[in-house]
Amino acid sequence: MSLLSVTEALEKILAAIPEPVAAEEILIAQGAGRTLAADLTARRTQPPFPASAMDGYAVRAADVAAVPARLRRVGTSAAGHGFAGTLGPGEAVRIFTGAPVPEGADAILIQENAETDGDTVTAREPVAAGRFLRRAGLDFREGETLVRAGETLDARRLALAASAGHVLLPVRRKPRVAVLATGDELVRPGEPAAWDQIVASNGLALGALSLEAGAEVVDLGIVTDDLGALREAVGRARAAGADLLVTLGGASVGDHDLVQAALGAEGMELGFWRVALRPGKPLMFGRLGAMTVIGLPGNPVSSIVCGLLFVVPAVRALLGDPRAGADRSEPAILGRDMPENDARQDYLRARLDTAPDQLPVVHPETRQDSSMLSVLGTSEALLVRSPHASPARAGDPCRIIRLDRRIV
């Protein structure tokens, strides 16, 4: 059986997710990190009135066209305490930043260009109509779409929603991602390990990736290489209402690789197994009823790279993000020569040199073993090399996926 390309594998996973998870309504104060389920429109106009952009005096531009010009101060307009009257010829209103501009005024004479003597204001510089004045609706108008469905709510979008008059927000519920680590050799962090055991790290990493993508994580713990125990763990994922089950290890064809058999015994429809990438060739995908299943390799680096490439987009698709499958790579410049690539797409751990207004220069690490978390932990990016890529020289263009940026 030929190996699927990375692009084909991701397309199959996203196509198998029938629809986003259900929507719910939350208070805006609880919105950080949530994903909108519907477009957000403005419920008010901002600013709701013409407002001053500076401290100074609201005037009629015609009154200060020739300077010096003497005006009579007739009142004050401050934020929350606007001047209710109408400005007449030869008059001025003391005004502060953000305050309503009185009817009849069409410009702001900034205080640096004015002198006062009691109620007399002398303009020392002319000011054009509209100067230092924010028109009503400059920011947005009632009914205008401000944030699209599928966008993640962060500090700036929450501020915009509040300014637009929203108290409740329609968001997707958090998809439930069940994470199952497998293998007789694994122990939890903090547990004593025998001489032939290692500390499980993949589950923590995939849980963190899922949380950052917007999911709720169900930790199924570590299950030994036992068919019955594996089937029981799959049953716990279904009982928890998991939208996505991520298994770690045991998806290959060795004597102790029983995950695929356990899932098949529970009724999983296998979508594909094995993808033309490095690290992460033994990747499995299937459907078990309403639950999507992604089986990741057991090697720590392989599982994390595959989590970035496939698990994160699956979570975003469950949240209704229209850009779930978007290419996250960006241009860079090779920092050293590279040999011809084979039939698999490479994701090489790498460091970056950056300079203002220049593309980053990428330096692939010399050690690329998929078990080496120390290399991944100090890397800043993955250098992407296509299957059968020709030899490349330092200075050639390339593509990278940054590891030091937010997922969404």
ZAMARGU-4260 file (C-alpha; in steps of 0.2 Angstrom, whole numbers, plus 5000, padded with zeros to 4 digits):
<rodrens>
0) 5000/5000/5000 | 5007/5017/4995 | 5009/5030/5008 | 4997/5045/5009 | 5005/5062/5008
5) 5003/5074/5022 | 4991/5085/5012 | 4980/5070/5008 | 4980/5063/5026 | 4975/5080/5033
10) 4961/5082/5020 | 4954/5065/5024 | 4954/5069/5043 | 4945/5086/5040 | 4933/5079/5028
15) 4928/5065/5040 | 4923/5078/5054 | 4904/5080/5049 | 4901/5096/5058 | 4907/5107/5072
20) 4902/5104/5090 | 4886/5112/5097 | 4885/5130/5101 | 4882/5138/5118 | 4881/5155/5126
25) 4893/5162/5139 | 4896/5178/5148 | 4909/5189/5139 | 4920/5188/5155 | 4922/5169/5151
30) 4926/5171/5133 | 4945/5171/5133 | 4951/5157/5121 | 4934/5152/5116 | 4929/5151/5097
35) 4914/5161/5090 | 4899/5150/5084 | 4891/5165/5074 | 4896/5181/5067 | 4897/5195/5080
40) 4888/5211/5074 | 4889/5228/5083 | 4874/5232/5094 | 4878/5251/5095 | 4888/5264/5085
45) 4905/5269/5091 | 4908/5282/5095 | 4889/5286/5097 | 4892/5305/5095 | 4906/5316/5087
50) 4920/5316/5099 | 4935/5326/5102 | 4952/5318/5099 | 4962/5331/5109 | 4960/5343/5124
55) 4956/5360/5119 | 4941/5370/5113 | 4926/5366/5102 | 4924/5379/5089 | 4918/5384/5072
60) 4932/5383/5059 | 4925/5399/5051 | 4927/5409/5067 | 4946/5405/5068 | 4950/5406/5050
65) 4959/5423/5053 | 4970/5424/5069 | 4971/5430/5082 | 4953/5427/5085 | 4944/5431/5101
70) 4930/5419/5106 | 4918/5418/5121 | 4919/5403/5132 | 4901/5397/5135 | 4903/5380/5144
75) 4913/5364/5146 | 4911/5346/5138 | 4920/5332/5147 | 4919/5313/5145 | 4902/5308/5153
80) 4897/5326/5155 | 4894/5333/5138 | 4888/5351/5134 | 4870/5351/5130 | 4868/5367/5121
85) 4872/5373/5103 | 4888/5382/5099 | 4884/5399/5091 | 4895/5411/5081 | 4910/5418/5090
90) 4908/5405/5104 | 4919/5391/5111 | 4917/5376/5123 | 4931/5370/5133 | 4932/5351/5128
95) 4942/5336/5134 | 4948/5321/5124 | 4933/5309/5121 | 4920/5321/5126 | 4905/5325/5115
100) 4908/5339/5102 | 4893/5351/5104 | 4881/5354/5090 | 4887/5368/5079 | 4905/5365/5082
105) 4915/5358/5068 | 4933/5358/5074 | 4944/5357/5089 | 4956/5371/5093 | 4970/5362/5103
110) 4974/5370/5120 | 4992/5373/5114 | 4986/5385/5101 | 4974/5395/5113 | 4976/5407/5126
115) 4963/5411/5140 | 4958/5426/5150 | 4943/5422/5160 | 4929/5418/5148 | 4939/5424/5133
120) 4948/5412/5122 | 4961/5418/5109 | 4965/5407/5095 | 4983/5409/5089 | 4982/5396/5075
125) 4968/5393/5062 | 4960/5376/5062 | 4952/5367/5048 | 4934/5360/5048 | 4935/5342/5055
130) 4952/5344/5063 | 4954/5334/5079 | 4936/5328/5078 | 4931/5310/5078 | 4914/5308/5068
135) 4901/5297/5075 | 4903/5279/5069 | 4922/5281/5065 | 4926/5265/5074 | 4910/5255/5069
140) 4892/5257/5066 | 4877/5247/5073 | 4874/5231/5062 | 4892/5230/5056 | 4900/5213/5057
145) 4915/5214/5068 | 4921/5196/5072 | 4918/5181/5061 | 4912/5164/5066 | 4927/5153/5069
150) 4938/5166/5076 | 4946/5163/5093 | 4942/5177/5106 | 4957/5185/5113 | 4960/5201/5122
155) 4957/5213/5107 | 4942/5204/5101 | 4934/5203/5118 | 4937/5222/5120 | 4929/5225/5103
160) 4914/5214/5108 | 4911/5223/5124 | 4913/5240/5115 | 4900/5234/5103 | 4887/5231/5117
165) 4888/5212/5120 | 4886/5204/5137 | 4883/5186/5131 | 4893/5178/5117 | 4888/5163/5106
170) 4903/5151/5106 | 4906/5132/5102 | 4907/5121/5117 | 4925/5114/5120 | 4927/5098/5110
175) 4932/5084/5121 | 4949/5076/5117 | 4952/5060/5125 | 4971/5056/5126 | 4977/5038/5129
180) 4995/5033/5131 | 4999/5015/5128 | 5014/5004/5133 | 5021/4992/5146 | 5037/5003/5147
185) 5028/5019/5153 | 5026/5027/5170 | 5018/5043/5175 | 5029/5058/5180 | 5033/5056/5198
190) 5031/5037/5198 | 5045/5026/5201 | 5052/5018/5185 | 5060/5001/5183 | 5077/5000/5174
195) 5067/4996/5158 | 5054/5009/5159 | 5053/5027/5154 | 5042/5042/5160 | 5027/5046/5149
200) 5028/5063/5141 | 5017/5062/5126 | 5001/5063/5135 | 5005/5079/5143 | 5011/5086/5127
205) 4996/5081/5117 | 4985/5087/5131 | 4993/5104/5130 | 4992/5106/5112 | 4973/5101/5113
210) 4970/5114/5127 | 4979/5128/5117 | 4969/5124/5102 | 4953/5126/5112 | 4948/5108/5118
215) 4944/5100/5134 | 4955/5086/5138 | 4950/5069/5145 | 4966/5060/5152 | 4963/5041/5150
220) 4980/5038/5158 | 4992/5024/5153 | 4986/5007/5147 | 4997/4992/5146 | 4999/4982/5130
225) 4984/4971/5133 | 4970/4970/5121 | 4956/4969/5134 | 4963/4984/5144 | 4964/4994/5128
230) 4946/4990/5123 | 4941/4995/5140 | 4950/5012/5138 | 4942/5015/5122 | 4925/5012/5130
235) 4929/5025/5143 | 4933/5037/5129 | 4916/5034/5122 | 4907/5035/5139 | 4915/5052/5142
240) 4908/5058/5126 | 4924/5061/5117 | 4924/5070/5100 | 4941/5065/5097 | 4952/5050/5103
245) 4971/5052/5102 | 4981/5037/5105 | 4999/5037/5108 | 5010/5022/5103 | 5005/5004/5098
250) 4998/5009/5081 | 5012/5000/5071 | 5012/4981/5067 | 5024/4974/5080 | 5019/4960/5092
255) 5015/4973/5106 | 5006/4985/5094 | 4988/4981/5099 | 4979/4998/5097 | 4973/4996/5080
260) 4967/4979/5084 | 4958/4985/5099 | 4950/4999/5090 | 4944/4987/5076 | 4937/4976/5089
265) 4926/4990/5095 | 4920/4994/5078 | 4932/5007/5071 | 4931/5011/5052 | 4950/5013/5047
270) 4952/5028/5036 | 4971/5026/5033 | 4987/5020/5041 | 5004/5027/5037 | 5009/5043/5030
275) 5024/5049/5020 | 5031/5060/5033 | 5046/5060/5045 | 5045/5059/5060 | 5028/5051/5061
280) 5026/5038/5047 | 5015/5025/5057 | 5000/5038/5059 | 4982/5030/5060 | 4965/5038/5057
285) 4948/5031/5058 | 4930/5034/5064 | 4922/5025/5079 | 4904/5030/5078 | 4903/5049/5081
290) 4921/5049/5088 | 4936/5053/5077 | 4951/5043/5081 | 4969/5048/5077 | 4983/5036/5082
295) 5000/5044/5084 | 5017/5036/5085 | 5025/5032/5102 | 5041/5042/5099 | 5039/5058/5108
300) 5045/5070/5094 | 5035/5060/5082 | 5019/5062/5092 | 5021/5081/5095 | 5025/5084/5077
305) 5010/5074/5071 | 5000/5083/5085 | 5004/5099/5077 | 5000/5093/5059 | 4984/5083/5062
310) 4977/5084/5080 | 4977/5103/5081 | 4968/5105/5064 | 4955/5092/5069 | 4951/5102/5085
315) 4950/5118/5075 | 4938/5109/5063 | 4927/5103/5077 | 4926/5121/5083 | 4920/5127/5066
320) 4936/5136/5061 | 4936/5139/5042 | 4955/5140/5042 | 4957/5123/5051 | 4967/5116/5037
325) 4977/5132/5032 | 4995/5130/5028 | 5004/5137/5044 | 5021/5137/5036 | 5031/5153/5031
330) 5046/5158/5020 | 5063/5157/5027 | 5081/5155/5021 | 5092/5140/5023 | 5107/5142/5034
335) 5116/5127/5028 | 5117/5115/5013 | 5104/5101/5013 | 5105/5084/5003 | 5092/5077/4992
340) 5076/5071/5001 | 5068/5054/4999 | 5050/5050/4997 | 5044/5056/5014 | 5040/5074/5019
345) 5053/5080/5032 | 5050/5091/5047 | 5067/5095/5054 | 5070/5103/5071 | 5079/5119/5068
350) 5085/5135/5076 | 5082/5153/5069 | 5092/5168/5066 | 5081/5183/5064 | 5085/5201/5059
355) 5073/5216/5056 | 5065/5217/5039 | 5073/5200/5034 | 5067/5183/5032 | 5073/5171/5046
360) 5088/5160/5042 | 5085/5142/5048 | 5098/5131/5054 | 5092/5112/5055 | 5099/5103/5070
365) 5112/5089/5066 | 5103/5077/5077 | 5086/5073/5071 | 5082/5056/5080 | 5063/5056/5084
370) 5066/5051/5102 | 5076/5067/5107 | 5065/5079/5116 | 5080/5089/5121 | 5082/5094/5102
375) 5064/5098/5100 | 5064/5108/5117 | 5077/5120/5111 | 5071/5121/5093 | 5061/5136/5087
380) 5054/5130/5070 | 5052/5114/5059 | 5060/5115/5042 | 5048/5108/5030 | 5056/5098/5015
385) 5045/5091/5002 | 5046/5073/4996 | 5060/5070/4983 | 5066/5088/4986 | 5082/5092/4976
390) 5098/5096/4985 | 5098/5114/4992 | 5112/5126/4996 | 5113/5139/5011 | 5104/5154/5005
395) 5091/5145/4996 | 5072/5149/5000 | 5063/5136/5011 | 5047/5134/5022 | 5046/5133/5041
400) 5033/5131/5054 | 5037/5141/5069 | 5036/5132/5086 | 5036/5148/5096 | 5020/5155/5091
405) 5002/5153/5096 | 4993/5139/5088 | 4977/5150/5085
</rodrens>
